[in-house]
Amino acid sequence: MLHNNTKAKNTPLIIYAILLIIAVVAMIALKRCGNAHFGTKAGFAQSGGDTLDIGIEYSPITYYTYNDTLGGFDYDLLRLISSQQQVPMKFHPIVTLEKALDGVQKGDFDLVAAQFPVTAQNKKQFLFTDPVYLDRQVLVQRKDPKNGKAHVKSQLDLAGCTLHIVKGSPMKERIEGLSREIGSDIHIVVDDVYGPEQLFLQVVTSEIDYAVMNEAIATSLAKNYAKKVDVNTAISFSQFQSWVINKRNAELCDKFNEWLQQAKESKQYQRLTARYFPNNNQNDISN
């Protein structure tokens, strides 16, 4: 009996170990792909000439690699702009949001494409392009295996909970405000190692109970765990998601806004939004 209990306890760890191995293999493939077709952060040097250095966050919505396929809404949209405007772009995949933002601050990147909403606080540090898409932050939690229901059904249920977020996420301020609104402590753990995909897997394997991330990412990842994970509790309102540019580079920001508007008027853009946001109306930012 003791053997069976021990085996049951170890099962989540085994699953997590397998998922971690898969993630490592994916990152190795990403690095190889980066060396062949992209830039790499190590030994970074500006490309020079007309080439734009793009820091792009590795996530299911922004940029991903699967076998020999590269994709992601931001990646495909940037490639569309590059093709339309005949502007060469060099992509530098970034795993953590903090590194991406640090890169644009230092001037390593001309632009950063990442899950980073436009807020009044963020505008003090960066320039933002016109909206690329709409998204909001949601809670990732496991369902009760007995009844298939989630423990947290509203923001009021977050009292006393510990929420995990990636380092650099603007959700820290939102959760702190939410804690004041409900009149109870909500504990925050800022992860300075992993991105949203890894936090999602930690919830799946019971290593942590709750994580907060963008709905587009959470929904994409939850497709394979529909019976186990719930992503239906909103933590924030819908927010504009835009690309980030150094505060000192207003001219480049103006150019990208022109290019983005032209891209939004194309049929290719409509196909991209239908592909990556099939259940999320993006019409409010198309014009």
Stockholm file with secondary structure:
# STOCKHOLM 1.0

chainA/1-287         MLHNNTKAKNTPLIIYAILLIIAVVAMIALKRCGNAHFGTKAGFAQSGGDTLDIGIEYSPITYYTYNDTLGGFDYDLLRLISSQQQVPMKFHPIVTLEKALDGVQKGDFDLVAAQFPVTAQNKKQFLFTDPVYLDRQVLVQRKDPKNGKAHVKSQLDLAGCTLHIVKGSPMKERIEGLSREIGSDIHIVVDDVYGPEQLFLQVVTSEIDYAVMNEAIATSLAKNYAKKVDVNTAISFSQFQSWVINKRNAELCDKFNEWLQQAKESKQYQRLTARYFPNNNQNDISN
#=GR chainA/1-287 SS CHHHHHHHHHHHHHHHHHHHHHHHHHHHHHHHHHHHHSCCSTTCCCCCTTCEEEEEECBTTTBEEETTEEECHHHHHHHHHHHHHTCCEEEEEESSHHHHHHHHHHTSCSEEESSCBCCHHHHTTCEECSCCEEECEEEEEEBCTTTCCBSCCSGGGGTTCEEEEETTCTHHHHHHHHHHHHTSCCEEEEESSCCHHHHHHHHHTTSCSEEEEEHHHHHHHHGGGTTTEEEEEESSCCEEECCEECTTCHHHHHHHHHHHHHHHTSHHHHHHHHHHCTTSCCGGGCC
#=GC SS_cons         CHHHHHHHHHHHHHHHHHHHHHHHHHHHHHHHHHHHHSCCSTTCCCCCTTCEEEEEECBTTTBEEETTEEECHHHHHHHHHHHHHTCCEEEEEESSHHHHHHHHHHTSCSEEESSCBCCHHHHTTCEECSCCEEECEEEEEEBCTTTCCBSCCSGGGGTTCEEEEETTCTHHHHHHHHHHHHTSCCEEEEESSCCHHHHHHHHHTTSCSEEEEEHHHHHHHHGGGTTTEEEEEESSCCEEECCEECTTCHHHHHHHHHHHHHHHTSHHHHHHHHHHCTTSCCGGGCC
//
